[in-house]
Amino acid sequence: MTASRATEQFLIPLTKDTKNTTGYDIYPSFSATGTIFTGFESLAKWITQQSSNLIIDGYGGVLWETFIQNLQSQLTTANYISVADALLPASEINHLISSSIGNDDPLFGKRFTGEFRDFFSADKLQELQPIPGKLNIIYGCGASLAGWKAPVIYIDVPKNEIQFRSRAGKVRNLGQPTPNNDPKQQYKQFYFVDWPVLNRHKKQLLPKIDVIIDEQRIDTISWCTGTTLRDTISKMSEHMFRARPWFEPGVWGGQWMKERISLLNKEVVNYAWSFELISPENGILLESEGVLMEVSFDTMLMLNNKALLGKAAERFGDAFPIRFDFLDTFNGGNLSVQCHPTVAYTKEHFGEDFTQDETYYILDTKPGAGVYLGFQENINAPEFEQVLRNSFNNHEPVDIEKYVQVFPARKHDLFLIPNGTVHSSGENNLVLEISATPYIFTFKMYDWLRADLSGKPRTLNIDRAFANLNFERKGEVVKETLISKPETIREGSDWKIVNLPTHPQHFYNIERLEFNTRIDLDTAGQCHILSLVEGTSIKVLTNGLEQTVHYAETFVVPAAAGSYTLISNGADVKVVRSFVKEECC
């Protein structure tokens, strides 16, 4: 933990030992097509070779004061102008965004649909003018809105680091004069206001930026030219790659990842989640001669969503449709009893285009572990609601199995969780959660009377849950419709493709590829998301580039890659893959 970040997770290193890549790699990288530079001295040298004016724009969460101080140490005579001087008063901005976050819900708001320019005074932007005869640098989130004709530098910072800085009280929401003392409230504005606005602004800038900077190591930045970024992203869109995963402890978290992923901090109490591929929050690492820099995963979508998503691009636009993440309850606890909203509810209340339809793929488990799924046949909805409310008000335990079914969890089982389904993972599972991308819309009904890791009560959402629960998913219906029944759909001498049927409400397919030597595949115009779920490692060959994937690693094969090959190391392996159903494109 440092002064600028509140977390026990390690800060990503500036350089990577590319020769030591045995086992699960928490810093997966893709070779850049050009040079990645380091430090403010090299950046200042580039700046002095440009015109007399410069724009430094960037994402929310940048430590602007520290960044400018570091740059001033190299460029002492420049004239620095903060675009924040042109922001509207905080009271006007709060009124502007009140329909998105102005409710009393501590977690949920509604997507803001305005533009970043709405946060600024047009007259004040016009007043921010360079001084003739000097090196003028206008900086801050939205600096390019001042309309200067000048080279553009863009500063990126990963979403996990934004949250670590938020917890340390070091970052402000857009237009706010001070940090929010409540990280949950700050995250609420990040998710529903700041990130949508900043993403739209960033998308407009990416095709023309001259330099992009990874600022998470604020005193030892890494950066590359805009040309290198765009060329590398174009190359990635034709080859297999991995997003950089990040990891978080939680009240129900377990020990599976902590014990098996060597580079994680072992001093953390547990690891509940691995964000393997949650596109709004993951980054991708570029590497040049061992030097690393990170840009947001959605940079790929902003630059060329068609190359990445193929047929699904028309429906999903810049929203990556599918997510993979781990839920670790090994020697931990049960997840909360929960459900997710319907599509109509999600659109009306949160402004999202699609909802959180999930599945649980059991990657590993201990004997006796189970998954809570669907109601008992004799469920009485009013009684269940009253019991939950009584538990919340009087802090009394609930016999959940009286109301919710529990099924044994076996390795490679797939449980289907369309929206409105009551569910929870029991302890001693490692769940590979394959889901639609929306990821914060979990309505907790019962949380085993636990506080969070800081000792504060966890928020329950009983009202929202009962507005969405499907009480027809009960008894034998659950066993027949919500537990996937594998079926082999193609096979050869030493390989087969097993379909794991999903629910009609799921817009994505899930298959398991089982082979001993190799299997040749084709994206057929779809983006494929895959994970090695059995076996030590495999090779993945895309357009002449061979890369290694280790057990439990998630990887992406973009639609534009076309054909690809998975090669075993000589043992039987299993790979799960998911992609958007043809009829849902």
Secondary structure, DSSP 4 states (H G I P E B T S, - for coil): -BTTB--SSPPPPSB--TT---S--SS-EEE-SSPPEEHHHHHHHHHHTS-SEEEEEE-TT--HHHHHHHHHTT-TT-EEEEGGGGBPPHHHHHHHTHHHH-SS-SS------S-GGGGB-HHHHHH--PPTTS-EEEESTTGGGG---S-EEEEE--HHHHHHHHHTT----TT-SS--S-HHHHHHHIIIIIHHHHHHHHHHHGGG-SEEEE-SSTTS-EEEEHHHHHHHHHHHTTS-B-PBPEEE--TT-BSHHHHH-TTS-TTSS-B-EEEEE-TTT-EEEEEETTEEEEEETHHHHHHHHHHHHBTTHHHHTTS--EEEEEEE-TTS-PPPEEE---HHHHHHHH--SS---EEEEEEEE-TT-EEEEEE-TT--HHHHHHHHHHHHHHT----GGGTEEEEE--TT-EEEE-TT--EEE-SSEEEEEEEES--S--EEEE-TT-B-TTSPBPPP-HHHHHTT--TTSBTHHHHHHSB---EEEEE-SSEEEEE----TT-SEEEEEEEESSEEEEE-TTB-EEEEEEESSEEEEEETTEEEEEETT-EEEE-GGG-EEEEEESSS-EEEEEEEE-GGG-
